[in-house]
Amino acid sequence: MPKTNLLERLEYLSRETEIPVEALLAKAIEAGVGSLYRHCMGEKYMAGGITRETALRLLGPQEVARLECLISRSCEPGDEEIDLPCGHA
């Protein structure tokens, strides 16, 4: 798919899914804010700003395990597209 601007992509998705552009934008904003929030909470956990129990509730056990691996430096952060050497994808 060639590069397109945001409006073209939204209009395409709207046609393909039969979901109005406004509803797609709302979903995109919700997903984006959710992703940013999770990233912020992960950073806060790594800095000691929230408890492990809170992190487990907000991020889930797999993400907490990945963050703990990074905290312990038992594995190196890699390209976000690939799994960490420890297997904590």
Z-matrix of the N, CA and C atoms (Angstrom, degrees):
N
C 1 1.438
C 2 1.531 1 108.12
N 3 1.326 2 118.51 1 123.96
C 4 1.463 3 120.29 2 -179.60
C 5 1.525 4 110.74 3 -66.86
N 6 1.332 5 115.24 4 161.54
C 7 1.457 6 119.64 5 179.24
C 8 1.519 7 109.80 6 -60.57
N 9 1.308 8 114.70 7 134.93
C 10 1.455 9 120.61 8 178.40
C 11 1.516 10 108.38 9 -134.26
N 12 1.313 11 115.75 10 159.91
C 13 1.454 12 117.29 11 177.22
C 14 1.521 13 109.61 12 -81.95
N 15 1.293 14 115.29 13 171.59
C 16 1.462 15 121.36 14 -174.72
C 17 1.523 16 111.96 15 -59.13
N 18 1.311 17 117.54 16 -45.24
C 19 1.461 18 120.46 17 -178.62
C 20 1.526 19 111.13 18 -62.40
N 21 1.328 20 117.36 19 -41.51
C 22 1.469 21 120.29 20 178.19
C 23 1.523 22 110.86 21 -61.51
N 24 1.323 23 116.91 22 -41.41
C 25 1.463 24 120.10 23 179.36
C 26 1.523 25 111.29 24 -67.05
N 27 1.329 26 116.58 25 -40.87
C 28 1.463 27 119.69 26 177.56
C 29 1.522 28 111.53 27 -63.47
N 30 1.323 29 116.34 28 -43.72
C 31 1.466 30 120.07 29 179.51
C 32 1.526 31 110.65 30 -64.10
N 33 1.327 32 116.93 31 -39.90
C 34 1.460 33 120.82 32 177.32
C 35 1.530 34 110.31 33 -61.33
N 36 1.326 35 115.98 34 -50.07
C 37 1.466 36 119.98 35 179.54
C 38 1.522 37 111.32 36 -60.70
N 39 1.304 38 116.16 37 -38.89
C 40 1.458 39 120.37 38 179.13
C 41 1.525 40 110.93 39 -61.91
N 42 1.308 41 116.29 40 -44.94
C 43 1.478 42 119.94 41 178.26
C 44 1.526 43 111.30 42 -64.09
N 45 1.328 44 116.44 43 -45.05
C 46 1.463 45 121.10 44 -176.60
C 47 1.523 46 112.90 45 -67.99
N 48 1.318 47 116.28 46 -37.04
C 49 1.462 48 119.76 47 -175.01
C 50 1.524 49 113.36 48 -100.14
N 51 1.332 50 115.04 49 -11.44
C 52 1.470 51 121.62 50 -175.96
C 53 1.529 52 111.11 51 60.58
N 54 1.330 53 115.55 52 31.44
C 55 1.462 54 122.47 53 174.97
C 56 1.529 55 106.82 54 -106.93
N 57 1.327 56 118.01 55 131.10
C 58 1.472 57 119.57 56 179.68
C 59 1.529 58 112.30 57 -58.40
N 60 1.318 59 115.73 58 147.91
C 61 1.463 60 121.85 59 -179.50
C 62 1.524 61 110.80 60 -53.57
N 63 1.323 62 117.44 61 -41.02
C 64 1.464 63 121.01 62 -178.70
C 65 1.527 64 110.99 63 -61.19
N 66 1.320 65 116.84 64 -41.30
C 67 1.468 66 120.88 65 179.38
C 68 1.524 67 110.42 66 -68.44
N 69 1.331 68 117.39 67 -37.77
C 70 1.461 69 120.52 68 176.88
C 71 1.524 70 110.79 69 -63.99
N 72 1.330 71 116.43 70 -41.35
C 73 1.459 72 119.94 71 177.57
C 74 1.517 73 111.17 72 -62.10
N 75 1.316 74 117.12 73 -42.19
C 76 1.463 75 120.60 74 178.41
C 77 1.522 76 110.67 75 -61.16
N 78 1.343 77 116.95 76 -42.91
C 79 1.470 78 120.66 77 178.37
C 80 1.525 79 110.90 78 -64.27
N 81 1.328 80 116.36 79 -41.47
C 82 1.460 81 120.72 80 -179.28
C 83 1.521 82 111.02 81 -65.04
N 84 1.316 83 116.78 82 -41.76
C 85 1.461 84 120.14 83 179.08
C 86 1.522 85 110.13 84 -65.63
N 87 1.314 86 116.71 85 -43.44
C 88 1.468 87 120.43 86 178.70
C 89 1.533 88 110.73 87 -60.37
N 90 1.328 89 116.91 88 -45.15
C 91 1.467 90 120.48 89 179.84
C 92 1.526 91 111.04 90 -65.25
N 93 1.322 92 116.70 91 -42.12
C 94 1.458 93 120.39 92 -179.50
C 95 1.516 94 112.60 93 -65.50
N 96 1.329 95 116.26 94 -44.49
C 97 1.463 96 120.00 95 178.74
C 98 1.527 97 109.84 96 -65.14
N 99 1.322 98 116.87 97 -39.23
C 100 1.464 99 120.42 98 177.24
C 101 1.513 100 111.55 99 -60.53
N 102 1.314 101 116.31 100 -43.00
C 103 1.462 102 120.96 101 179.25
C 104 1.529 103 110.93 102 -65.24
N 105 1.316 104 116.84 103 -44.85
C 106 1.461 105 120.40 104 178.38
C 107 1.526 106 111.63 105 -63.07
N 108 1.330 107 116.90 106 -39.93
C 109 1.459 108 121.56 107 178.84
C 110 1.525 109 110.77 108 -62.82
N 111 1.339 110 116.41 109 -46.46
C 112 1.463 111 120.33 110 179.36
C 113 1.532 112 110.47 111 -61.48
N 114 1.311 113 116.84 112 -41.01
C 115 1.467 114 120.75 113 178.68
C 116 1.533 115 109.78 114 -62.60
N 117 1.323 116 116.18 115 -45.36
C 118 1.465 117 121.15 116 179.46
C 119 1.528 118 110.73 117 -61.62
N 120 1.329 119 117.36 118 -43.55
C 121 1.464 120 120.39 119 -179.84
C 122 1.535 121 110.61 120 -67.51
N 123 1.314 122 117.55 121 -34.92
C 124 1.467 123 120.75 122 175.88
C 125 1.520 124 111.08 123 -63.61
N 126 1.329 125 116.08 124 -44.18
C 127 1.462 126 120.31 125 177.51
C 128 1.531 127 110.61 126 -62.85
N 129 1.331 128 115.46 127 -41.22
C 130 1.464 129 120.13 128 -179.72
C 131 1.528 130 110.54 129 -64.11
N 132 1.339 131 117.38 130 -41.00
C 133 1.465 132 121.16 131 177.92
C 134 1.526 133 110.24 132 -63.11
N 135 1.303 134 116.72 133 -44.87
C 136 1.460 135 120.39 134 -178.88
C 137 1.529 136 111.37 135 -63.23
N 138 1.326 137 117.11 136 -29.75
C 139 1.463 138 121.45 137 -179.87
C 140 1.529 139 112.20 138 -88.36
N 141 1.337 140 117.07 139 -1.13
C 142 1.454 141 120.58 140 179.41
C 143 1.519 142 114.34 141 85.01
N 144 1.310 143 116.58 142 14.49
C 145 1.456 144 120.78 143 -176.83
C 146 1.513 145 115.26 144 -83.05
N 147 1.329 146 117.18 145 -17.18
C 148 1.467 147 120.95 146 174.66
C 149 1.522 148 108.10 147 -135.21
N 150 1.316 149 115.51 148 155.63
C 151 1.462 150 120.47 149 -178.51
C 152 1.523 151 111.17 150 -74.66
N 153 1.321 152 114.47 151 164.31
C 154 1.465 153 120.31 152 176.15
C 155 1.527 154 110.39 153 -61.72
N 156 1.318 155 116.38 154 -40.28
C 157 1.468 156 120.22 155 -179.54
C 158 1.528 157 111.05 156 -62.16
N 159 1.326 158 116.07 157 -42.02
C 160 1.466 159 119.93 158 177.83
C 161 1.525 160 109.91 159 -65.21
N 162 1.327 161 116.41 160 -43.64
C 163 1.466 162 120.12 161 179.24
C 164 1.523 163 110.73 162 -61.35
N 165 1.322 164 117.17 163 -41.84
C 166 1.471 165 120.19 164 178.16
C 167 1.526 166 110.95 165 -60.38
N 168 1.335 167 116.33 166 -41.94
C 169 1.460 168 120.26 167 -179.36
C 170 1.526 169 111.22 168 -67.94
N 171 1.332 170 117.09 169 -40.06
C 172 1.462 171 120.81 170 -175.68
C 173 1.526 172 113.54 171 -82.99
N 174 1.331 173 116.24 172 -34.67
C 175 1.463 174 120.57 173 -170.73
C 176 1.516 175 114.80 174 -112.43
N 177 1.315 176 117.00 175 -23.13
C 178 1.453 177 120.59 176 -178.24
C 179 1.512 178 111.38 177 91.79
N 180 1.343 179 115.72 178 158.68
C 181 1.468 180 120.40 179 -174.26
C 182 1.525 181 114.46 180 -65.31
N 183 1.312 182 118.53 181 -35.51
C 184 1.463 183 119.52 182 -178.42
C 185 1.525 184 111.36 183 -66.93
N 186 1.323 185 116.93 184 -42.20
C 187 1.464 186 119.74 185 179.57
C 188 1.526 187 110.88 186 -69.09
N 189 1.330 188 117.65 187 -39.06
C 190 1.464 189 120.32 188 177.43
C 191 1.527 190 109.87 189 -63.00
N 192 1.309 191 117.93 190 -41.63
C 193 1.468 192 120.60 191 177.57
C 194 1.520 193 110.84 192 -61.69
N 195 1.324 194 117.31 193 -41.04
C 196 1.464 195 121.20 194 178.36
C 197 1.527 196 110.30 195 -63.50
N 198 1.326 197 116.54 196 -44.61
C 199 1.461 198 120.18 197 179.77
C 200 1.523 199 111.36 198 -65.46
N 201 1.319 200 117.32 199 -39.86
C 202 1.466 201 120.57 200 178.75
C 203 1.527 202 110.55 201 -64.42
N 204 1.292 203 116.43 202 -35.15
C 205 1.462 204 120.49 203 175.97
C 206 1.526 205 109.38 204 -61.92
N 207 1.322 206 115.47 205 -44.63
C 208 1.469 207 118.91 206 178.74
C 209 1.524 208 111.26 207 -66.12
N 210 1.329 209 117.40 208 -40.34
C 211 1.463 210 121.49 209 179.87
C 212 1.527 211 110.32 210 -60.87
N 213 1.330 212 116.42 211 -43.08
C 214 1.467 213 120.14 212 -177.28
C 215 1.521 214 112.46 213 -76.70
N 216 1.305 215 115.97 214 -8.90
C 217 1.471 216 122.83 215 -178.53
C 218 1.526 217 112.23 216 58.90
N 219 1.335 218 115.59 217 24.50
C 220 1.460 219 118.28 218 177.25
C 221 1.525 220 110.72 219 -78.22
N 222 1.308 221 115.29 220 -10.51
C 223 1.450 222 119.73 221 173.15
C 224 1.516 223 107.57 222 -145.33
N 225 1.286 224 117.08 223 159.29
C 226 1.454 225 122.41 224 -177.55
C 227 1.517 226 110.05 225 -97.17
N 228 1.335 227 116.94 226 141.36
C 229 1.459 228 117.84 227 174.13
C 230 1.518 229 108.73 228 -64.89
N 231 1.303 230 116.07 229 135.10
C 232 1.451 231 119.71 230 -178.89
C 233 1.506 232 111.07 231 -118.12
N 234 1.288 233 114.64 232 -167.93
C 235 1.455 234 120.95 233 175.31
C 236 1.523 235 107.25 234 -57.81
N 237 1.322 236 117.41 235 131.68
C 238 1.458 237 120.43 236 -177.14
C 239 1.527 238 112.08 237 -63.85
N 240 1.293 239 117.66 238 -12.65
C 241 1.454 240 121.28 239 179.15
C 242 1.527 241 112.41 240 -81.03
N 243 1.341 242 117.56 241 -15.34
C 244 1.454 243 119.64 242 -176.71
C 245 1.523 244 109.94 243 -120.61
N 246 1.318 245 115.61 244 164.41
C 247 1.461 246 120.94 245 178.96
C 248 1.535 247 109.48 246 -72.02
N 249 1.318 248 115.05 247 153.86
C 250 1.456 249 120.18 248 173.44
C 251 1.526 250 108.24 249 -72.93
N 252 1.332 251 116.84 250 153.48
C 253 1.468 252 120.18 251 -179.34
C 254 1.526 253 113.82 252 -55.06
N 255 1.327 254 117.11 253 -29.20
C 256 1.468 255 120.17 254 -179.24
C 257 1.523 256 111.78 255 -76.52
N 258 1.316 257 117.80 256 -10.08
C 259 1.459 258 121.17 257 -179.25
C 260 1.516 259 113.86 258 91.82
N 261 1.321 260 118.48 259 4.93
C 262 1.457 261 121.92 260 -179.74
C 263 1.529 262 112.10 261 -85.67
N 264 1.277 263 119.10 262 43.17
C 265 1.462 264 125.33 263 -178.02
C 266 1.500 265 114.53 264 -15.06
